[in-house]
Amino acid sequence: MKNMLNFIPHGERIVRAERRLAAAYRREPGHVVPIVGPIPAFPVYSERECIEDLDKMLKTSVARANAMASADNDSVPYTNTFCTVPMVPQAFGCRIEYSPDGIE
């Protein structure tokens, strides 16, 4: 995955954003208020497609992280592994039911 990312994970902008967010969470006085979002649009597969196809999950997660890294704000890139509550019963053989709004 390292070669798929279009940014340096510990680059100056991301480190600055992490510091601003940490200071805000600690409610430290005198620090710059972090601005998070919006992030640029990125190609995305549906949640169902990502859970059923790990290649699509990886492409979507990398695209999100790259979009967040390119944003001119305090967004900190992350990869979404789609580890959701329904994955636990699925691991024991239960079928996942999908609705138009996502997983049920």
C-alpha atoms as an extended CHARMM CRD file, in Angstrom:
* protein
*
       104  EXT
         1         1  MET       CA              0.0000000000        0.0000000000        0.0000000000  PROA      1               0.0000000000
         2         2  LYS       CA              2.9280000000        2.3310000000        0.6430000000  PROA      2               0.0000000000
         3         3  ASN       CA              3.4960000000        2.8150000000       -3.0910000000  PROA      3               0.0000000000
         4         4  MET       CA             -0.1890000000        3.6400000000       -3.5940000000  PROA      4               0.0000000000
         5         5  LEU       CA             -0.1880000000        6.6470000000       -1.2730000000  PROA      5               0.0000000000
         6         6  ASN       CA              0.4370000000       10.0370000000       -2.8680000000  PROA      6               0.0000000000
         7         7  PHE       CA              1.6940000000       11.6470000000        0.3450000000  PROA      7               0.0000000000
         8         8  ILE       CA              4.2470000000       11.2640000000        3.1060000000  PROA      8               0.0000000000
         9         9  PRO       CA              2.3850000000        9.9370000000        6.1650000000  PROA      9               0.0000000000
        10        10  HSD       CA              4.5240000000       11.9750000000        8.5660000000  PROA      10              0.0000000000
        11        11  GLY       CA              4.8430000000       15.0100000000        6.3150000000  PROA      11              0.0000000000
        12        12  GLU       CA              4.7740000000       18.5660000000        7.6350000000  PROA      12              0.0000000000
        13        13  ARG       CA              1.0620000000       19.2690000000        6.9460000000  PROA      13              0.0000000000
        14        14  ILE       CA             -0.1280000000       16.0410000000        8.5480000000  PROA      14              0.0000000000
        15        15  VAL       CA              2.1000000000       16.4320000000       11.6160000000  PROA      15              0.0000000000
        16        16  ARG       CA              0.8420000000       20.0280000000       12.0330000000  PROA      16              0.0000000000
        17        17  ALA       CA             -2.7580000000       18.8250000000       11.7420000000  PROA      17              0.0000000000
        18        18  GLU       CA             -2.1870000000       16.0790000000       14.3180000000  PROA      18              0.0000000000
        19        19  ARG       CA             -0.7100000000       18.6470000000       16.7460000000  PROA      19              0.0000000000
        20        20  ARG       CA             -3.6390000000       21.0420000000       16.2610000000  PROA      20              0.0000000000
        21        21  LEU       CA             -6.1810000000       18.2680000000       16.7490000000  PROA      21              0.0000000000
        22        22  ALA       CA             -4.3960000000       16.9570000000       19.8590000000  PROA      22              0.0000000000
        23        23  ALA       CA             -4.2970000000       20.4640000000       21.3760000000  PROA      23              0.0000000000
        24        24  ALA       CA             -8.0030000000       20.9360000000       20.6150000000  PROA      24              0.0000000000
        25        25  TYR       CA             -8.9130000000       17.5950000000       22.2300000000  PROA      25              0.0000000000
        26        26  ARG       CA             -6.9280000000       18.6060000000       25.3270000000  PROA      26              0.0000000000
        27        27  ARG       CA             -8.6350000000       22.0420000000       25.2460000000  PROA      27              0.0000000000
        28        28  GLU       CA             -5.3160000000       23.8250000000       25.4700000000  PROA      28              0.0000000000
        29        29  PRO       CA             -5.8120000000       27.6000000000       25.4510000000  PROA      29              0.0000000000
        30        30  GLY       CA             -4.1050000000       29.7350000000       22.8250000000  PROA      30              0.0000000000
        31        31  HSD       CA             -3.8730000000       27.1130000000       20.0800000000  PROA      31              0.0000000000
        32        32  VAL       CA             -5.1530000000       27.4540000000       16.5300000000  PROA      32              0.0000000000
        33        33  VAL       CA             -8.5750000000       25.8940000000       16.0770000000  PROA      33              0.0000000000
        34        34  PRO       CA             -8.2380000000       22.9570000000       13.6630000000  PROA      34              0.0000000000
        35        35  ILE       CA            -10.3100000000       23.0250000000       10.4920000000  PROA      35              0.0000000000
        36        36  VAL       CA            -11.3070000000       19.5800000000        9.2280000000  PROA      36              0.0000000000
        37        37  GLY       CA            -13.0410000000       19.1010000000        5.8850000000  PROA      37              0.0000000000
        38        38  PRO       CA            -14.2860000000       19.2260000000        3.3400000000  PROA      38              0.0000000000
        39        39  ILE       CA            -12.0930000000       16.7810000000        1.4840000000  PROA      39              0.0000000000
        40        40  PRO       CA            -11.8570000000       16.6100000000       -2.2960000000  PROA      40              0.0000000000
        41        41  ALA       CA            -14.0690000000       14.0830000000       -4.0550000000  PROA      41              0.0000000000
        42        42  PHE       CA            -12.5660000000       10.6800000000       -4.6790000000  PROA      42              0.0000000000
        43        43  PRO       CA            -13.7380000000        7.5610000000       -6.5400000000  PROA      43              0.0000000000
        44        44  VAL       CA            -15.5780000000        5.2320000000       -4.2270000000  PROA      44              0.0000000000
        45        45  TYR       CA            -17.2290000000        1.8500000000       -4.3600000000  PROA      45              0.0000000000
        46        46  SER       CA            -20.3000000000        1.0470000000       -2.2830000000  PROA      46              0.0000000000
        47        47  GLU       CA            -19.8850000000       -0.4120000000        1.1820000000  PROA      47              0.0000000000
        48        48  ARG       CA            -21.1940000000       -3.7200000000       -0.1300000000  PROA      48              0.0000000000
        49        49  GLU       CA            -18.6920000000       -3.7820000000       -2.9960000000  PROA      49              0.0000000000
        50        50  CYS       CA            -15.8420000000       -3.0180000000       -0.6000000000  PROA      50              0.0000000000
        51        51  ILE       CA            -16.7740000000       -5.7480000000        1.8510000000  PROA      51              0.0000000000
        52        52  GLU       CA            -17.2270000000       -8.3290000000       -0.9010000000  PROA      52              0.0000000000
        53        53  ASP       CA            -14.0950000000       -7.3770000000       -2.8940000000  PROA      53              0.0000000000
        54        54  LEU       CA            -10.9010000000       -6.5970000000       -0.9940000000  PROA      54              0.0000000000
        55        55  ASP       CA             -9.2860000000       -4.9880000000       -4.0450000000  PROA      55              0.0000000000
        56        56  LYS       CA            -12.1580000000       -2.4770000000       -4.2170000000  PROA      56              0.0000000000
        57        57  MET       CA            -11.8570000000       -1.9140000000       -0.4670000000  PROA      57              0.0000000000
        58        58  LEU       CA             -8.1580000000       -1.1380000000       -0.8320000000  PROA      58              0.0000000000
        59        59  LYS       CA             -8.7070000000        1.1900000000       -3.8220000000  PROA      59              0.0000000000
        60        60  THR       CA            -11.4460000000        3.0960000000       -1.9730000000  PROA      60              0.0000000000
        61        61  SER       CA             -9.4150000000        3.3640000000        1.2410000000  PROA      61              0.0000000000
        62        62  VAL       CA             -6.3020000000        4.5990000000       -0.5690000000  PROA      62              0.0000000000
        63        63  ALA       CA             -8.3480000000        7.0840000000       -2.6180000000  PROA      63              0.0000000000
        64        64  ARG       CA             -9.8860000000        8.4840000000        0.6030000000  PROA      64              0.0000000000
        65        65  ALA       CA             -6.4860000000        8.7940000000        2.3020000000  PROA      65              0.0000000000
        66        66  ASN       CA             -4.9920000000       10.5200000000       -0.7610000000  PROA      66              0.0000000000
        67        67  ALA       CA             -7.9470000000       12.9190000000       -0.9510000000  PROA      67              0.0000000000
        68        68  MET       CA             -7.6550000000       13.7700000000        2.7430000000  PROA      68              0.0000000000
        69        69  ALA       CA             -3.9090000000       14.3560000000        2.3950000000  PROA      69              0.0000000000
        70        70  SER       CA             -4.4700000000       16.7340000000       -0.5190000000  PROA      70              0.0000000000
        71        71  ALA       CA             -7.0180000000       18.8300000000        1.3830000000  PROA      71              0.0000000000
        72        72  ASP       CA             -5.8440000000       22.2600000000        2.4900000000  PROA      72              0.0000000000
        73        73  ASN       CA             -7.0290000000       21.8040000000        6.0640000000  PROA      73              0.0000000000
        74        74  ASP       CA             -6.3490000000       19.7340000000        9.1770000000  PROA      74              0.0000000000
        75        75  SER       CA             -7.7790000000       16.4570000000        7.8810000000  PROA      75              0.0000000000
        76        76  VAL       CA             -5.5650000000       13.5400000000        8.8880000000  PROA      76              0.0000000000
        77        77  PRO       CA             -5.5390000000       10.7530000000        6.2850000000  PROA      77              0.0000000000
        78        78  TYR       CA             -6.6950000000        7.3170000000        7.3410000000  PROA      78              0.0000000000
        79        79  THR       CA             -7.6290000000        4.0810000000        5.6560000000  PROA      79              0.0000000000
        80        80  ASN       CA            -11.0890000000        2.7100000000        6.1870000000  PROA      80              0.0000000000
        81        81  THR       CA            -10.9860000000       -1.0710000000        6.5000000000  PROA      81              0.0000000000
        82        82  PHE       CA            -14.7820000000       -1.3720000000        6.6580000000  PROA      82              0.0000000000
        83        83  CYS       CA            -14.5350000000       -3.3870000000        9.8750000000  PROA      83              0.0000000000
        84        84  THR       CA            -18.1270000000       -2.9560000000       10.9420000000  PROA      84              0.0000000000
        85        85  VAL       CA            -20.3640000000       -4.6630000000       13.4790000000  PROA      85              0.0000000000
        86        86  PRO       CA            -21.8690000000       -7.0270000000       10.8610000000  PROA      86              0.0000000000
        87        87  MET       CA            -18.4300000000       -8.4690000000       10.1310000000  PROA      87              0.0000000000
        88        88  VAL       CA            -18.3630000000      -10.2470000000       13.5040000000  PROA      88              0.0000000000
        89        89  PRO       CA            -21.3940000000      -12.4930000000       12.8470000000  PROA      89              0.0000000000
        90        90  GLN       CA            -20.2320000000      -12.9050000000        9.2480000000  PROA      90              0.0000000000
        91        91  ALA       CA            -17.0170000000      -14.4260000000       10.5850000000  PROA      91              0.0000000000
        92        92  PHE       CA            -19.1700000000      -17.1390000000       12.1540000000  PROA      92              0.0000000000
        93        93  GLY       CA            -21.0570000000      -17.8740000000        8.9370000000  PROA      93              0.0000000000
        94        94  CYS       CA            -24.0110000000      -15.4680000000        9.1700000000  PROA      94              0.0000000000
        95        95  ARG       CA            -25.1730000000      -13.7840000000        5.9820000000  PROA      95              0.0000000000
        96        96  ILE       CA            -25.0610000000       -9.9840000000        5.7430000000  PROA      96              0.0000000000
        97        97  GLU       CA            -28.2380000000       -8.2950000000        4.5990000000  PROA      97              0.0000000000
        98        98  TYR       CA            -27.8180000000       -5.1550000000        2.5050000000  PROA      98              0.0000000000
        99        99  SER       CA            -30.3550000000       -2.3630000000        2.2190000000  PROA      99              0.0000000000
       100       100  PRO       CA            -30.2180000000        0.6110000000       -0.1630000000  PROA      100             0.0000000000
       101       101  ASP       CA            -28.7270000000        2.6290000000        2.7380000000  PROA      101             0.0000000000
       102       102  GLY       CA            -25.9740000000        0.1600000000        3.5690000000  PROA      102             0.0000000000
       103       103  ILE       CA            -25.5670000000       -2.8430000000        5.8400000000  PROA      103             0.0000000000
       104       104  GLU       CA            -28.2460000000       -4.0270000000        8.2210000000  PROA      104             0.0000000000
